[in-house]
Amino acid sequence: MDFNTWKTLDPVEDIAHKLGFDVSRCGSWDDYGSRFRAANDKDVGHLVTRAKEIAGVLSTGELSVLAAMLHAADFSRQADALTEGTAWKGLDNTHGDNATAVALAIMRR
C-alpha cells in the first residue's frame, strides 16, 4: 500500500472533508505535509483549530485517524494535545480501514 491508497480510504477522505482539506490534490506524503502546513498557515491555524472542533464528535477509530493525519503533516504535538496524550492508546480500539489509515500515516511509505 502507498500514499495513493491511503488518501482514498474512506476514513481519510471523510476526516479530510470535515477538516476542509482536499487530500485528493496531494500526490505524496511530502506533498500532503507541505499542502497541509501551507493551508494551515494561510488560514492562521484553521486546520488545527478545526481538528480541535471535530475531535469531540469522532469515534475512537476516527480520532486515531485524525491524530495520524496530523502526525503525518508534522503536527504530532497537536495530535497528542488533541487526544490528551492518548493518541496512540486509541489504536487498540481501531479496526478495518481506520487501522489501515493510521498504520499507513505512521509509516509514511
ZASEDREN-810491 format. One record per atom (N, C-alpha, C, O, CB): residue in three letters; y, z, x. Coordinates in pm, whole numbers, padded with zeros to 5 digits, always signed. Glycine has a CB too. Example, Ala and Ser with C-alpha at 12.3 -4.5 7.8 and 13.67 -1.06 7.14 Angstrom:
// ZASEDREN-810491
ALA-00569+00780+01319;ALA-00450+00780+01230;ALA-00330+00780+01320;ALA-00332+00846+01424;ALA-00447+00905+01131;SER-00225+00708+01285;SER-00106+00714+01367;SER+00003+00787+01290;SER+00114+00804+01341;SER-00060+00572+01408;
This chain:
// ZASEDREN-810491
MET-00118+00000+00084;MET+00000+00000+00000;MET+00124+00000+00088;MET+00123+00050+00201;MET+00000+00121-00095;ASP+00230-00056+00035;ASP+00352-00069+00112;ASP+00474-00038+00026;ASP+00462+00009-00088;ASP+00362-00210+00171;PHE+00590-00064+00081;PHE+00714-00035+00009;PHE+00722-00108-00124;PHE+00761-00051-00226;PHE+00834-00072+00096;ASN+00683-00236-00123;ASN+00692-00314-00248;ASN+00603-00257-00357;ASN+00638-00262-00475;ASN+00654-00459-00222;THR+00488-00203-00319;THR+00403-00134-00416;THR+00473-00010-00468;THR+00476+00014-00589;THR+00267-00096-00353;TRP+00531+00069-00377;TRP+00600+00193-00414;TRP+00712+00169-00513;TRP+00720+00236-00616;TRP+00655+00262-00291;LYS+00798+00072-00482;LYS+00917+00054-00566;LYS+00885+00003-00706;LYS+00969+00011-00796;LYS+01012-00042-00499;THR+00763-00050-00726;THR+00726-00099-00859;THR+00637-00001-00936;THR+00596-00031-01048;THR+00655-00232-00846;LEU+00607+00113-00877;LEU+00532+00215-00952;LEU+00619+00267-01066;LEU+00739+00287-01049;LEU+00488+00334-00858;ASP+00558+00287-01182;ASP+00634+00333-01299;ASP+00717+00457-01273;ASP+00834+00461-01312;ASP+00539+00360-01413;PRO+00661+00561-01208;PRO+00742+00682-01186;PRO+00866+00655-01099;PRO+00972+00712-01122;PRO+00657+00790-01121;VAL+00852+00568-00999;VAL+00966+00537-00912;VAL+01072+00461-00989;VAL+01190+00493-00982;VAL+00920+00454-00788;GLU+01029+00359-01064;GLU+01125+00282-01143;GLU+01194+00372-01247;GLU+01315+00360-01268;GLU+01054+00165-01214;ASP+01118+00461-01309;ASP+01174+00549-01412;ASP+01276+00647-01353;ASP+01385+00663-01407;ASP+01061+00627-01482;ILE+01241+00712-01243;ILE+01333+00808-01181;ILE+01456+00734-01128;ILE+01569+00782-01144;ILE+01262+00885-01065;ALA+01436+00619-01065;ALA+01550+00540-01015;ALA+01643+00504-01129;ALA+01766+00512-01115;ALA+01500+00412-00942;HIS+01586+00464-01242;HIS+01668+00430-01359;HIS+01748+00552-01407;HIS+01867+00541-01437;HIS+01578+00377-01474;LYS+01682+00667-01412;LYS+01750+00790-01454;LYS+01862+00828-01358;LYS+01962+00886-01398;LYS+01650+00904-01466;LEU+01844+00794-01230;LEU+01948+00821-01130;LEU+02062+00720-01137;LEU+02173+00748-01092;LEU+01887+00820-00990;GLY+02033+00603-01195;GLY+02132+00496-01196;GLY+02130+00416-01067;GLY+02232+00364-01024;GLY+02270+00553-01219;PHE+02011+00407-01005;PHE+01995+00337-00878;PHE+01895+00223-00897;PHE+01785+00245-00947;PHE+01948+00434-00766;ASP+01932+00103-00856;ASP+01846-00014-00871;ASP+01756-00029-00749;ASP+01792-00093-00651;ASP+01930-00142-00890;VAL+01639+00031-00757;VAL+01543+00029-00646;VAL+01484-00110-00627;VAL+01434-00142-00519;VAL+01431+00131-00670;SER+01488-00194-00730;SER+01429-00328-00720;SER+01500-00416-00618;SER+01441-00512-00569;SER+01431-00395-00856;ARG+01624-00386-00585;ARG+01700-00465-00490;ARG+01667-00431-00344;ARG+01710-00502-00253;ARG+01848-00445-00514;CYS+01593-00325-00323;CYS+01559-00280-00188;CYS+01437-00354-00137;CYS+01341-00377-00211;CYS+01534-00127-00185;GLY+01440-00393-00009;GLY+01330-00470+00048;GLY+01241-00397+00145;GLY+01136-00448+00184;GLY+01385-00587+00115;SER+01282-00276+00185;SER+01203-00199+00282;SER+01247-00053+00273;SER+01343-00019+00205;SER+01221-00254+00428;TRP+01173+00032+00344;TRP+01212+00174+00346;TRP+01350+00192+00406;TRP+01431+00269+00354;TRP+01109+00257+00425;ASP+01379+00121+00516;ASP+01511+00132+00578;ASP+01620+00083+00484;ASP+01726+00145+00473;ASP+01515+00052+00709;ASP+01594-00028+00416;ASP+01690-00082+00320;ASP+01712+00017+00205;ASP+01825+00039+00163;ASP+01641-00219+00265;TYR+01603+00075+00156;TYR+01613+00175+00049;TYR+01703+00291+00093;TYR+01795+00329+00021;TYR+01472+00228+00010;GLY+01675+00347+00210;GLY+01756+00458+00259;GLY+01902+00420+00275;GLY+01990+00496+00236;GLY+01700+00509+00391;SER+01926+00305+00332;SER+02065+00259+00353;SER+02137+00238+00222;SER+02251+00283+00205;SER+02066+00129+00433;ARG+02072+00171+00128;ARG+02135+00145-00002;ARG+02157+00275-00081;ARG+02260+00292-00146;ARG+02050+00048-00085;PHE+02059+00365-00074;PHE+02070+00492-00146;PHE+02188+00572-00090;PHE+02271+00622-00166;PHE+01938+00573-00134;ARG+02195+00583+00042;ARG+02304+00657+00105;ARG+02439+00592+00077;ARG+02538+00662+00051;ARG+02282+00668+00256;ALA+02444+00459+00082;ALA+02570+00388+00056;ALA+02614+00408-00088;ALA+02733+00431-00114;ALA+02554+00238+00087;ALA+02521+00400-00183;ALA+02555+00420-00324;ALA+02601+00563-00347;ALA+02697+00587-00421;ALA+02435+00388-00414;ASN+02534+00658-00284;ASN+02572+00798-00299;ASN+02711+00823-00241;ASN+02793+00891-00303;ASN+02469+00889-00230;ASP+02737+00769-00122;ASP+02867+00788-00057;ASP+02978+00718-00132;ASP+03088+00771-00146;ASP+02862+00737+00086;LYS+02949+00597-00181;LYS+03050+00519-00253;LYS+03099+00593-00376;LYS+03218+00591-00409;LYS+02993+00383-00294;ASP+03007+00658-00442;ASP+03040+00729-00566;ASP+03057+00879-00545;ASP+03036+00957-00638;ASP+02932+00704-00671;VAL+03094+00918-00426;VAL+03123+01057-00391;VAL+03008+01151-00431;VAL+03028+01250-00503;VAL+03253+01102-00457;GLY+02889+01119-00384;GLY+02774+01206-00406;GLY+02710+01194-00542;GLY+02636+01284-00584;GLY+02815+01344-00386;HIS+02735+01087-00612;HIS+02689+01072-00751;HIS+02537+01075-00764;HIS+02486+01132-00860;HIS+02742+00943-00808;LEU+02463+01016-00671;LEU+02316+01015-00684;LEU+02257+01154-00666;LEU+02166+01192-00740;LEU+02255+00920-00583;VAL+02307+01229-00570;VAL+02259+01365-00551;VAL+02300+01453-00669;VAL+02222+01537-00715;VAL+02313+01425-00418;THR+02420+01433-00718;THR+02466+01508-00837;THR+02380+01475-00957;THR+02340+01564-01032;THR+02614+01476-00868;ARG+02350+01346-00976;ARG+02266+01304-01089;ARG+02125+01361-01074;ARG+02063+01400-01173;ARG+02261+01150-01098;ALA+02074+01366-00952;ALA+01941+01424-00928;ALA+01938+01569-00975;ALA+01841+01612-01037;ALA+01904+01416-00778;LYS+02043+01642-00947;LYS+02051+01782-00992;LYS+02052+01790-01143;LYS+01991+01880-01202;LYS+02177+01851-00934;GLU+02122+01696-01207;GLU+02132+01697-01353;GLU+01998+01669-01421;GLU+01966+01731-01522;GLU+02234+01595-01398;ILE+01921+01576-01367;ILE+01795+01539-01434;ILE+01677+01626-01394;ILE+01575+01627-01462;ILE+01762+01394-01405;ALA+01689+01699-01285;ALA+01577+01778-01234;ALA+01521+01874-01338;ALA+01400+01895-01344;ALA+01620+01855-01111;GLY+01607+01933-01417;GLY+01563+02033-01515;GLY+01484+01979-01632;GLY+01421+02055-01704;GLY+01680+02105-01566;VAL+01487+01847-01652;VAL+01415+01789-01766;VAL+01293+01708-01724;VAL+01227+01646-01808;VAL+01509+01702-01847;LEU+01263+01706-01596;LEU+01150+01630-01546;LEU+01023+01714-01547;LEU+01027+01836-01535;LEU+01178+01578-01405;SER+00910+01646-01560;SER+00782+01715-01548;SER+00762+01754-01401;SER+00838+01710-01314;SER+00663+01626-01598;THR+00662+01835-01375;THR+00633+01876-01237;THR+00607+01756-01148;THR+00658+01747-01037;THR+00512+01972-01233;GLY+00527+01662-01198;GLY+00497+01542-01121;GLY+00619+01456-01097;GLY+00638+01404-00987;GLY+00392+01460-01192;GLU+00703+01442-01199;GLU+00826+01364-01184;GLU+00922+01430-01086;GLU+00989+01363-01009;GLU+00894+01345-01320;LEU+00928+01561-01090;LEU+01015+01634-00997;LEU+00969+01612-00853;LEU+01052+01600-00763;LEU+01016+01784-01031;SER+00838+01607-00832;SER+00786+01578-00699;SER+00824+01437-00655;SER+00855+01414-00539;SER+00633+01595-00696;VAL+00821+01342-00749;VAL+00861+01204-00717;VAL+01009+01201-00680;VAL+01047+01137-00583;VAL+00833+01110-00837;LEU+01091+01269-00757;LEU+01235+01275-00727;LEU+01259+01335-00589;LEU+01338+01282-00511;LEU+01309+01357-00833;ALA+01191+01444-00559;ALA+01207+01508-00428;ALA+01165+01413-00316;ALA+01231+01405-00212;ALA+01125+01638-00420;ALA+01055+01341-00337;ALA+01008+01246-00236;ALA+01105+01129-00220;ALA+01125+01080-00109;ALA+00869+01194-00273;MET+01164+01085-00329;MET+01263+00977-00322;MET+01386+01023-00243;MET+01440+00948-00163;MET+01305+00931-00463;LEU+01428+01145-00267;LEU+01541+01200-00190;LEU+01503+01210-00043;LEU+01581+01174+00045;LEU+01583+01339-00245;HIS+01383+01260-00016;HIS+01334+01272+00122;HIS+01334+01136+00192;HIS+01378+01124+00306;HIS+01193+01333+00124;ALA+01284+01034+00124;ALA+01275+00900+00183;ALA+01412+00840+00211;ALA+01425+00749+00294;ALA+01197+00809+00092;ALA+01514+00890+00142;ALA+01651+00841+00164;ALA+01728+00933+00260;ALA+01850+00921+00273;ALA+01726+00831+00030;ASP+01656+01023+00327;ASP+01715+01118+00423;ASP+01798+01228+00357;ASP+01899+01273+00411;ASP+01801+01043+00522;PHE+01754+01269+00239;PHE+01816+01381+00169;PHE+01714+01493+00148;PHE+01704+01549+00038;PHE+01875+01335+00034;SER+01638+01524+00252;SER+01533+01627+00242;SER+01590+01763+00208;SER+01532+01838+00129;SER+01455+01635+00371;ARG+01702+01797+00266;ARG+01763+01927+00239;ARG+01800+01939+00091;ARG+01783+02045+00031;ARG+01889+01948+00327;GLN+01851+01830+00034;GLN+01886+01832-00108;GLN+01761+01841-00195;GLN+01763+01904-00300;GLN+01967+01707-00145;ALA+01653+01777-00150;ALA+01527+01786-00224;ALA+01478+01930-00227;ALA+01432+01979-00331;ALA+01420+01694-00162;ASP+01487+01999-00113;ASP+01446+02140-00108;ASP+01536+02227-00195;ASP+01487+02314-00268;ASP+01450+02191+00037;ALA+01666+02203-00189;ALA+01759+02282-00270;ALA+01736+02258-00419;ALA+01741+02350-00500;ALA+01905+02249-00232;LEU+01713+02134-00453;LEU+01693+02095-00592;LEU+01572+02164-00654;LEU+01572+02199-00771;LEU+01677+01944-00602;THR+01469+02182-00573;THR+01345+02242-00622;THR+01331+02388-00580;THR+01224+02448-00590;THR+01225+02163-00571;GLU+01442+02445-00532;GLU+01444+02584-00488;GLU+01335+02614-00386;GLU+01268+02717-00392;GLU+01429+02677-00609;GLY+01318+02519-00293;GLY+01222+02537-00185;GLY+01077+02512-00222;GLY+00988+02536-00141;GLY+01233+02674-00133;THR+01052+02463-00343;THR+00914+02441-00386;THR+00879+02293-00400;THR+00782+02257-00466;THR+00889+02510-00518;ALA+00958+02206-00337;ALA+00936+02061-00350;ALA+00793+02022-00318;ALA+00731+01945-00391;ALA+01032+01985-00258;TRP+00741+02074-00212;TRP+00609+02031-00169;TRP+00498+02114-00234;TRP+00383+02070-00238;TRP+00598+02041-00017;LYS+00531+02231-00287;LYS+00432+02310-00362;LYS+00390+02236-00489;LYS+00275+02246-00531;LYS+00489+02448-00397;GLY+00483+02164-00548;GLY+00456+02092-00671;GLY+00353+01981-00656;GLY+00303+01928-00755;GLY+00582+02034-00724;LEU+00321+01946-00531;LEU+00224+01839-00508;LEU+00086+01876-00561;LEU+00007+01787-00596;LEU+00215+01807-00360;ASP+00056+02004-00567;ASP-00073+02048-00621;ASP-00091+02005-00767;ASP-00203+01988-00813;ASP-00087+02200-00609;ASN+00018+01989-00837;ASN+00014+01953-00979;ASN+00055+01808-01004;ASN+00089+01772-01116;ASN+00105+02045-01058;THR+00051+01726-00900;THR+00093+01587-00911;THR-00029+01497-00899;THR-00107+01509-00805;THR+00197+01552-00802;HIS-00044+01407-00996;HIS-00163+01323-01002;HIS-00125+01178-01032;HIS-00010+01148-01066;HIS-00261+01376-01109;GLY-00221+01089-01020;GLY-00204+00949-01058;GLY-00092+00879-00982;GLY-00076+00897-00862;GLY-00179+00939-01204;ASP-00015+00799-01056;ASP+00094+00723-00995;ASP+00201+00814-00936;ASP+00266+00777-00838;ASP+00155+00630-01097;ASN+00221+00932-00995;ASN+00318+01026-00937;ASN+00274+01065-00796;ASN+00356+01066-00703;ASN+00332+01152-01025;ALA+00147+01098-00780;ALA+00095+01138-00648;ALA+00102+01021-00550;ALA+00134+01040-00433;ALA-00051+01188-00660;THR+00071+00902-00596;THR+00081+00783-00511;THR+00224+00761-00466;THR+00249+00733-00349;THR+00029+00658-00585;ALA+00319+00773-00559;ALA+00461+00754-00526;ALA+00507+00856-00422;ALA+00579+00821-00329;ALA+00548+00766-00652;VAL+00465+00980-00439;VAL+00503+01086-00344;VAL+00444+01058-00207;VAL+00514+01064-00106;VAL+00458+01224-00395;ALA+00315+01027-00203;ALA+00248+01003-00076;ALA+00311+00886+00000;ALA+00334+00896+00121;ALA+00099+00976-00099;LEU+00338+00777-00069;LEU+00398+00661-00003;LEU+00538+00692+00048;LEU+00577+00647+00155;LEU+00404+00542-00100;ALA+00614+00769-00029;ALA+00750+00804+00014;ALA+00749+00896+00136;ALA+00835+00886+00224;ALA+00826+00872-00101;ILE+00651+00983+00141;ILE+00640+01073+00258;ILE+00598+00994+00381;ILE+00651+01015+00490;ILE+00538+01187+00230;MET+00503+00903+00364;MET+00454+00825+00478;MET+00553+00717+00521;MET+00563+00687+00640;MET+00320+00762+00443;ARG+00623+00660+00427;ARG+00719+00550+00451;ARG+00661+00441+00539;ARG+00717+00406+00643;ARG+00847+00604+00514;ARG+00550+00388+00497;ARG+00488+00277+00570;ARG+00479+00155+00483;ARG+00430+00051+00527;ARG+00348+00314+00621;
